[in-house]
Amino acid sequence: MRGVERGESYTITRNGTPIGRLIPLRRRTYVPREQVTAAFATSATVDPDRLRADLDAAAEQDPFDRDW
């Protein structure tokens, strides 16, 4: 268990056959709300209508076309 705490992973075997892995859990890093808000404050705004039009043009599909 100390190895897992240090970030090590282990393969669990039964009669020499691998049956599982023991891996450390990913630790979540807390980011304060103010820091996240500041990071997005200078980002570009998204025009939802333009985004939809761009996605529709890229996908070249009609969601109402039932001939598939």
C-alpha positions in Angstrom: 0.0 0.0 0.0 2.9 2.4 0.6 4.0 1.9 -2.9 0.6 2.8 -4.2 0.7 5.9 -2.0 3.9 6.8 -3.8 2.3 6.4 -7.2 3.4 2.9 -8.0 1.0 0.5 -9.8 0.9 -3.3 -9.4 -0.5 -6.2 -11.4 -2.5 -8.7 -9.4 -2.1 -12.3 -10.6 -3.7 -15.7 -9.8 -1.6 -18.7 -10.6 0.6 -16.4 -12.7 -2.3 -15.0 -14.8 -2.9 -11.3 -14.5 -6.4 -10.6 -13.2 -6.3 -7.0 -12.1 -4.4 -3.8 -11.4 -3.8 -1.9 -8.2 -3.3 1.7 -9.1 -3.2 4.9 -7.2 -6.3 7.1 -7.3 -6.0 10.3 -9.2 -6.0 13.1 -6.7 -8.2 16.1 -7.5 -6.6 19.5 -7.4 -8.7 22.2 -5.9 -8.8 25.4 -7.9 -10.4 28.4 -6.2 -13.4 29.8 -8.1 -11.8 33.2 -8.3 -8.8 31.7 -10.1 -11.0 29.9 -12.6 -13.1 33.0 -13.2 -10.0 35.1 -13.8 -8.7 32.5 -16.3 -11.8 32.7 -18.4 -12.3 36.4 -18.1 -10.0 37.1 -21.1 -11.2 34.2 -23.2 -13.2 34.7 -26.4 -16.9 34.6 -26.2 -18.8 31.9 -28.2 -21.6 32.8 -30.5 -23.9 29.7 -30.2 -25.5 30.3 -33.6 -22.2 30.5 -35.4 -20.9 27.5 -33.5 -24.0 25.4 -34.6 -23.6 26.6 -38.2 -19.9 25.7 -38.2 -20.6 22.2 -36.7 -23.4 21.5 -39.1 -21.2 22.5 -42.1 -18.3 20.3 -40.8 -20.5 17.3 -40.2 -22.4 17.6 -43.5 -25.4 15.8 -42.2 -29.1 16.4 -42.0 -30.5 15.2 -38.6 -33.9 14.7 -40.2 -32.6 12.6 -43.1 -34.0 9.1 -42.3 -32.5 7.3 -45.4 -29.7 5.6 -43.6 
